[in-house]
Amino acid sequence: MSSPEYYIGIMSGTSLDGIDLAIIECDQNQLSTFHTQFSLFPDDLQRALAELTLAESWDPDHYYRIETELTQTYANAVQTALASSQLTAADITAIGCHGQTVRHRAYATPAYTVQMINGSLLSELTQSTVITDFRRRDMAAGGQGAPLAPAFHYAALSEIHPHAAVLNLGGIANLTIWNQDQLTGFDTGPANGLMDAWMQSRFGKPRDDGGDQARQGQVSQELLEQLSKHPYLQLSAPKSTGREEFNLNWLESQLEDHQNVSDQDVLTTLAEFTATTIAQSLKEKTPSHLYVCGGGVRNLYVLERLQQLVPKTIIAPTSEVGIDPDFMEAIAFAWIARQTIHLQPGNQPSVTGARGPRILGAIYPR
């Protein structure tokens, strides 16, 4: 009998709140979560990453200083996780580190995506095999490079429910829907990103915990209609988006003709915007169950509104099917790392639009 393999998945998303890390144990085709951990970004690193994401251009020296600091922060998270789980670097088959997306331009010519991470340095600091740069292989094959997590969602959950969906509520909302062997997945639009930015800008709080603040306001139908005209929302899948499209600067530009809407009502309208864009995406392929993960699983107001908009679908957190909603994406990138090590594809062409299945990532051996 072969020994189990351990993989570490590291994800820091567009919400820029910190680092999700998961260690998974793989024994034959059985996967289980061995350890999970969240680490906040240092304030100065969080600010620097937010600025880089929206900057029109980058100074190379500044970029690589931030990349080095980010990589060291990832390495610190790995060391903490190993100590907490009583594993050593020698026990880890590979680390799958997504890196921090600072650009994702799937519709540019040529299309490109940039995830900030120094794989060589992370391998040196952790004394582990590291796999990074997952998205560009899919893009090279004509795909969007995103979303990638649907391949894992389908592998992990399709046997539990033949027609269901997974909704990840991070900075951006992305949706995976399957019906038997038919699989689609795409970014529906903003999730926490705009609401968090508005809370920080107008209320001095990092987020709307529980959706309690949004619950107190009224939806501005005129503003909602304005937001819903964003060109991305008119595109058909496969499609993907990011902070380049949906950010505070864009929101401020949309508010120029709606200055009579209070800060409170803007927040409520943003929550409605998130719920309605997701509901519209579910309209054609209404699944029996929708399993929610990501930080937005705590925004009860958005989830209540979504349930009202899609009453025929049962909405529940992914914990109901044994996957911690806070660590779904970290687990997914640990799984993709395993796929790469075993020379198996990590993308789903029906989701990304790639010409075919591809083995993802660049490998930095220990």
N, C-alpha and C positions, 0 to 999 in steps of 0.2 A: 504493500500500500504506500503510495507516494505521500510525502509530507505536504501540509497545506502551504500555500503561498500567501504572503502578505503584501498588499499594495497600499500606498498612501495617495490620496487624492487631495489636491489643494485648489481652492477656488476663491477668488476675490472678484466680486461682481461689480456691475455698474452703479450699484448703490453706494459703493466706496465706504462701507461701514467697517470692514475688516476682513479677516481671513477665516474661511471655513475649511477645516481639515478633517478628513476621515481616513481611518485605517480599516481596510476590508480584509477578510480572511477568505481565501478561495480554496476549496477542496473539491477536486474534479470540477463538476459544473455547479456546485453549491456555493453561494456567496452569502456571507454574513458580515454585519458591521461589528468590528472589533473595538473601535475607539472613535470618539468624535470630540472635537474641540473648536472653540471659537476664540479668536484673538483680535482685539481692537487694533486698528491702525494708530500709530502715534499721530497726534494732531497735525504736526508739521508735514508728515508724509501724506496724510489724507488731503491736506490743502494743496500740496504740490501735485498730486495725482489729479485732483479736480481741475486745477489750472491747465495741466498738460492736455487733458481730455478736450478742453474747449479752445485751446490756443490755436491760432491759425498756422503758426510755424513753431519749430523747436530749435533751441540752441543745443548743438550736440553735446557740449560739455555738461550742460545742465541736465539734459536727458539721461546721460549715462551715470551721472551722480545719483539721480533719483532711482534709476534702475538698480544700481548697486545697493542702495539703501533698502529698496523693496525686496531684493533677493536675499539680503541678510535677514530681513524680517521674516521671510518665508522659512529660512533655515532655522531661525530661532523657534518658530512654531513647530518645526519637525523635531528639534531636540527636546522641546517640552513634551510633545506627544509621545516620543519614544520613552522618555523617563516615566511618564504617567502610566503607560501601557506595559511597562517592564519588558519592552523589546529593545533590540539593538539594531544598528544600521545593517549588520550582517543578516538580520532576519527579514529585511525588506527586499523583495524582488525588484521593485521599481517604485519611483515617485512620479505620479502624473500631475504636473503643475501647469494649470491653465495660463497663469500670468495675469496681468492687469490690462484689460482692453483700453487702449488710449485712442484708437481709431478703428472704425469698422465701416468701410465704404464699399458695400457690395454692388453698388450701381455706378461706381466710377469706371473710367476707362484708362488703364486697366483697373479691375476691381482689386482691392487690397484690404488687409486687416493687420493691425499691429497689437500684439500682446507683449507688454513689457515684462521681461524676465531674462536673466542671464543663466541659461541652463548649465553652462560650464562651471560657473561659480557655485551654483546651487549643488551640483554634484560634488565639487571639492569640499564645500562646507559641511555637507551631510554624509560624505563618504558613501554615496548611494548612486545607483543608476537612476537617471532623471530623464523623463520624456516631456517635452514641451512642444510648442508650435503646432498644435493640433489642427488649426483651422485652415492654414494655407494650402495643405494638400488637397482638401476638398475644393477650395477655390481654384487651384490649378486644374482640377478636373471639371471646371465649369460650374461648380456649385457656389452657394452663398457663403459657405464656411460656417453657417449657423442656421438654426440651432443644432447642436450636436447631442445634447442630452436625450432627445427622443429615441435614439437608438437604444439607450439603456432603459428608458421607461418601458419600451416595448418588450425588451428582453426580460425585464424583471416582472412585469405585471400582466402581460397579454394572456398568460395561462389562467390568471385569477379571474379576469373579466374579458370576454371576447369582444365587447364593444364598450370602451371606456376612454377616458382622457386624463391627462395630467396637466395641471396648470401651475407653472412656476411664476410666482409673484416676486420678482426682484426689482431692480431699477426699471427694467422692461418686463412686460408680461409675455411669456411664451407658452405655447399650447401644443400638446401632443395628443392626437386623436387616432385611435385605431378601431377597425371593424374587421374581425377575423384577421386576414393577412394584409389588409389594406391599411397603410400608415401614412399620415400626414402630420406635419408640424411646422410652426412658424411663429414669429413674433407678432402679437396682436396689436401692440402699441405700448404706451407707458403704463407702468404699474405704480411702484412706490416712488420712482424717480422724481416726477413733478410734484407730488404731494410732499415729499420730504424737503425738496428745495423750497417750496412755498412756506412750509412750517419754519424752516431755518431763517428764511428771509423776513417773514412777517410776524412770526410768533416766538422766535428765539428758542425753538425747541428742535431737537434732531428729527423727530417724527411725530405723527399723530397716533400715539399708542391706543390701540383698540378701536381707532376710528371715532373716538369720543368727541373730538373737536369738529370733525366733518358732520357728525350727526346733528349738531346744533344749528346748522345753516340751512339755506334754501338753494336749490339748483337754479341757476340762471339758464333758461332754455336758449336764449340768444347766444350766450357765450358758449354753451355746449355745442350748438350748431356750428359756430365759428371754429372751434377746436376740431370738430369732426370733419372739416374740409381739408385737413392735412393730406397732401398728396400720397403719403405712404399708405394711408388707410383705404385708398382706392385701388391699390395693387392687389393682384391675385397671388396666392402662394405658388411656388416657394418664395419667401421673402424674409428679410431680417432687418433690424434697425438698432439704434442705440442712442446714446446721449448726444450725438452729433445732431440728431433730428429733434429730439424731445428734451429740451433743457429750459432753464429759467429764462435765458435770453429770448428764446422762442416764445415762451409763455407771456413775457412782458410785451412782446410785439403784438400778440393777439389781444392783449388787454387795452391797447390804445383806443379802440373804439367802444370799450366797455368799462370806462372809468367810474361809472356809477355803481358797479358791483363791489360789494364790501369784501374785505380780505377773508372774512368768514365764509361768505357765499362762494368766493373763488375756490376755496378749499373743498367745499361740498360739491361744487361743479366738477372739480378734478377727480374726486372719488367717483362721481357718476360717469365721467368720461372713461375711467378705467373699466368700470363695470359694463358699460354699454358696448365698448369696443370688443371686450371678451365675449359678451352675449351675442353680438353680431357674428363673431367668428364661429360660434357654436351652432348657429341657426340651421345650416344646411346638413350638418351631421350630428344631430343631437345624441350624445352618448347617454348610456344608462347611468353611469357614475362619472363624476369629475373629482379627481384627487388633487388637492392643493398643497403646494410646498413653497418654500422661500419665506422671506421676512414678512411678506404681505399676508401670510396665514393668520397673523395676529390682528389684522385690520378687520374686525368683525362687521363694521358698517359696510365696507365694500363687499364682503362675502354675503351679507344679508341682502344687499341690493342685487347682487348677481343671482342669488337663489330666487328672488322675486321675478327676475327677467327670464330665467330658464327653469320654470317650475317642474318640468318633467325629468330633470336631471338631479340625481342625489349628489350633493356636494359634501365632501368630507376631507379632512387632512390626510396626507399620505401615511401618517402614523397608524391609520386604520388598516393598512396593508403591510405594516411592519417596517416602514422606512421613515426615519426622522425627517420631518419637513424642513428643518433648518439645515440639513446636510445632504439633501438629494443631489445637488450638483457636484459637491465634493466627492460623493460616492460614485457618481457617474464618471468623473474623470479618473478615479482609481480604476474603475471598470474598463474605460477606454485604454488606460495604460496596460492593463492585462491583455486586452485585445491586441495591442501593438506588439507586446512581448511574444505573444503566441501567433503572430503573423496573421491576425484576423482583422477584418475591416471594422472601423469604429464609426463610420457614418451611415446614414440612410439616404440613398439617392432620391427617394420619393419625398423626402423632407427638404433636403438642401438643393436639389436640382442638379447634383453632380452627374457625370456621365456613367458612373458606376460605383460599386463599393470600393473603398480605398483604406489601406492601412495608414493610420494617422500618426503624425508627430515625428520629431527629431530626437534621437536617442543619444544621451551622454552617459557612456558606461562608467561605472564606479572605478 
